Amino acid sequence: MILTDKKIMEALGNGEIVIEPFRPECLGTNSYDVHLGKYLAVYRDRVLDAKKHNRVEMLEIPEEGFVLQPGTLYLGVTEEYTETHRSVPFLEGKSSVGRLGIDIHATAGKGDVGFSNTW
């Protein structure tokens, strides 16, 4: 069952869901809009090997913004820390971001009950 805004607020109130920081204006009728955090990871090597640890370089997004380079895979995390103790969380992209050619996640769109972290 997808939670309505009212159910999300109830779950926030009783601790079943945690969103930090929480911004009321980001609550939709059945969703909450999260934000890109200030750090991105970029793989150092262009060719990745699933059998080994692939080294990354951490970048901090400056206040004035950051221009993404074609052909580069950027890994980011949300600004918001979340916990869900009775619900299965999902992370889905918005069409406005998708129209820019940006994928929100490649394979990790579903969390587990008890998930506690940034996305």
C-alpha positions in Angstrom: 0.0 0.0 0.0 1.3 3.4 -0.9 0.9 5.9 2.0 -1.0 9.1 1.6 0.4 12.4 2.9 -1.8 12.0 6.0 -0.5 8.5 6.7 3.1 9.7 6.1 2.6 12.5 8.7 1.1 10.0 11.2 4.1 7.7 10.7 6.5 10.6 11.2 4.6 11.5 14.3 4.8 8.0 15.9 8.4 7.3 14.7 7.5 4.6 12.2 9.1 6.9 9.5 12.0 9.3 10.1 13.1 11.9 7.5 15.9 14.3 8.5 15.8 17.1 7.6 12.0 17.1 7.1 10.6 20.0 5.0 6.8 20.1 4.9 6.8 21.7 1.5 8.4 18.5 0.1 5.5 16.3 1.1 3.3 15.3 -1.8 -0.1 13.6 -1.8 1.6 10.2 -1.6 5.3 10.9 -1.7 8.2 13.0 -0.2 10.7 14.7 -2.5 14.3 14.1 -1.4 17.3 16.2 -2.5 20.7 15.4 -3.9 23.4 15.7 -1.1 26.5 17.8 -1.5 28.9 15.0 -2.5 29.3 12.9 -5.6 31.6 9.9 -6.2 33.2 9.4 -9.6 35.0 6.2 -10.5 38.7 6.8 -11.2 38.9 4.1 -13.9 36.7 4.2 -17.0 36.5 0.4 -17.1 34.9 -1.1 -14.0 35.5 -4.7 -12.8 32.8 -6.4 -10.7 35.4 -8.8 -9.2 37.4 -6.0 -7.5 37.0 -2.8 -5.5 36.7 0.1 -8.0 38.3 3.2 -6.6 36.3 6.4 -6.5 37.1 10.1 -6.1 34.8 12.2 -3.9 33.7 15.6 -5.2 31.9 18.3 -3.3 29.3 20.1 -5.3 30.0 23.9 -5.0 27.3 26.4 -4.0 27.2 27.7 -7.6 26.5 24.2 -9.0 28.4 21.6 -11.0 28.3 20.7 -14.7 28.0 17.0 -15.3 30.3 15.7 -18.0 29.0 13.3 -20.7 30.2 9.7 -20.4 30.9 10.0 -16.6 29.1 8.0 -14.1 28.3 10.0 -11.0 27.1 8.4 -7.7 25.3 10.6 -5.3 23.3 10.2 -2.1 20.3 12.0 -0.7 20.6 14.9 1.7 17.9 13.3 3.7 18.5 10.5 6.2 15.5 8.2 6.3 14.2 5.3 8.4 11.2 3.1 7.8 10.2 0.7 10.5 6.9 -0.7 9.2 6.9 0.3 5.5 8.9 -0.6 2.4 10.5 2.6 1.1 10.8 3.3 -2.6 13.0 5.8 -4.4 11.6 6.9 -7.8 12.7 9.7 -10.1 10.5 12.6 -11.2 9.7 13.1 -14.9 11.2 16.6 -14.7 14.6 15.1 -13.8 14.2 12.2 -16.3 13.7 14.7 -19.1 17.1 16.0 -18.3 18.6 12.6 -19.0 19.3 11.9 -15.3 18.6 8.5 -13.7 17.8 8.6 -10.0 18.9 5.0 -9.5 20.1 2.1 -11.6 19.0 -0.9 -9.5 18.4 0.3 -5.9 14.9 1.7 -5.9 13.5 -0.4 -3.1 14.6 -0.4 0.5 13.8 -3.0 3.1 11.6 -2.6 6.2 14.0 -1.2 8.8 16.1 0.7 6.2 18.0 3.4 8.0 20.3 5.6 6.0 20.6 8.0 3.1 19.7 6.7 -0.3 
